[in-house]
Amino acid sequence: MVQIQVALDVVEPDRAVRIAEEAAAGGADWIEAGTPLIKSAGMDIIRRLRKIFPDKIILADMKTMDVGAAEVEMAAKSGADVVTILAAADDAVIRQSLLSAKKYGVRIMVDLISFPDPLARAKEVEVLGVDLINVHVGIDAQMTGVSPIETLKKLAAETDMEIAVAGGLTPETAGEAADAGADIVIVGSYIINSDNVTQSAADIRKAVDLSAKSRAPAAEKKSKETEMIEIFKKVSTSNISDAMHRKGAMQGISSKNPGKKIVGRAVTVRSFGGDWAKPVEAIDISGPGDIVVIYNGDRDIAMWGGLATLTAVNRKLEGVVIDGAVRDFDEVQKSDFPVFASNVVPNAGDPKGLGEINVEIICGNQTVNPGDYIIGDDSGVVVVPKERAYEIARRSEEVWKREKRLFEEIKNGKTLASALELLKWENKK
Ligand SMILES: O=C(CO)[C@H](O)[C@H](O)COP(=O)(O)O
């Protein structure tokens, strides 16, 4: 039977243990002390997991690169059954790890993460005596859209080693992995960031246990663009800003029609001193999914009002974001059209026609290029450069999931400080 391994990639040991208990209740067979957890809690977390789960396989995700014998020994003596060594490590490290593993009665799993030619390396380590290999796409690489399944399929046809697979697996891809020949399906984020860990582990268990024949045909693969838009619609601007390391938020611009969220591509406009010609001309070259993003630089002369709003509604624009002022506030509000701006004033400027459309602009102190992704909600507006949009979308979804999980923990009696073990993690510099 294919084994399910839950990867405890959190840095708070108490949370890790709670999640492990919930995942075990959902059908996880192997419990992995993830690398960040081991770095945070040391071998104590292995001892603790061993005590709580005497009958489960405990994997120490050491990702050892050097001094294999010593690292295997300490994980083994703490209670691990399986220890990971990086495929990128020198053969000497792998040999030493295998010797130590034999001595202390544990198994070695070689992790192919980021190895340029994983199939060739898998054959080499098999010759060295390794019998457990992990086809693995790391978390940061997953965010760019890389998946382990194709490599898994190729490796399964060529090796007798037991194969584990990891890399952002969900029930759908975990099922595919089982069909492709995986013996151990390793799942982190999908389970540990779920607001119902037990159910999510059970979903993976069910997907893996279904035979290939009884599995529903895989859903048609979405384009990256569709996937991105769906994620941006689901997450908040706060999640996106976190995913961008607190960058991307426009300053001084807020929703003038609260409750309206926008997700779309920027049509940029630069104009000056209330000049509203270029902004309203930009509406005519925009359509569904477009957001007109305007730098006007004057908070006291409006360059957008009720008539521009009506035109934008008729052309089915997604919204408008203005570093500058709007007027006709009552008409804007009645329209329900998403308008984000820095100020509301009654007086307008003149349509002189100065400025440009679809050039790089600065709006709310952020650089915006034509085609960049703009997301606005009641917390504000963020700009996501188009070149990094897929990665940022995927990362913001992880932030969203983690917050949902924390929300559940706080609902169940934890405080935010205790859930995140804040005292331990205060900056000691
Ligand atoms: O070892 C890891 C990262 O290096 C993870 O434990 C592994 O990738 C599983 O987690 P996820 O399902 O989130 O990818």
Ligand as a Chemical Component Dictionary entry (heavy atoms), coordinates in Angstrom:
data_LIG
# 
_chem_comp.id                   LIG 
_chem_comp.type                 NON-POLYMER 
_chem_comp.pdbx_formal_charge   0 
_chem_comp.three_letter_code    LIG 
# 
loop_
_chem_comp_atom.comp_id 
_chem_comp_atom.atom_id 
_chem_comp_atom.alt_atom_id 
_chem_comp_atom.type_symbol 
_chem_comp_atom.charge 
_chem_comp_atom.model_Cartn_x 
_chem_comp_atom.model_Cartn_y 
_chem_comp_atom.model_Cartn_z 
_chem_comp_atom.pdbx_ordinal 
LIG O1 O1 O 0 11.077 18.947 2.025  1  
LIG C1 C1 C 0 10.282 19.811 1.735  2  
LIG C2 C2 C 0 10.722 21.107 1.201  3  
LIG O2 O2 O 0 12.080 21.112 0.916  4  
LIG C3 C3 C 0 8.813  19.546 1.944  5  
LIG O3 O3 O 0 8.671  18.827 3.121  6  
LIG C4 C4 C 0 8.217  18.761 0.789  7  
LIG O4 O4 O 0 8.395  19.502 -0.399 8  
LIG C5 C5 C 0 6.707  18.518 1.009  9  
LIG O5 O5 O 0 6.029  19.712 1.197  10 
LIG P1 P1 P 0 5.049  20.358 0.068  11 
LIG O6 O6 O 0 3.925  19.393 -0.139 12 
LIG O7 O7 O 0 4.600  21.658 0.676  13 
LIG O8 O8 O 0 5.917  20.514 -1.153 14 
# 
loop_
_chem_comp_bond.comp_id 
_chem_comp_bond.atom_id_1 
_chem_comp_bond.atom_id_2 
_chem_comp_bond.value_order 
_chem_comp_bond.pdbx_ordinal 
LIG O1 C1 DOUB 1  
LIG C1 C2 SING 2  
LIG C1 C3 SING 3  
LIG C2 O2 SING 4  
LIG C3 O3 SING 5  
LIG C3 C4 SING 6  
LIG C4 O4 SING 7  
LIG C4 C5 SING 8  
LIG C5 O5 SING 9  
LIG O5 P1 SING 10 
LIG P1 O6 DOUB 11 
LIG P1 O7 SING 12 
LIG P1 O8 SING 13 
# 
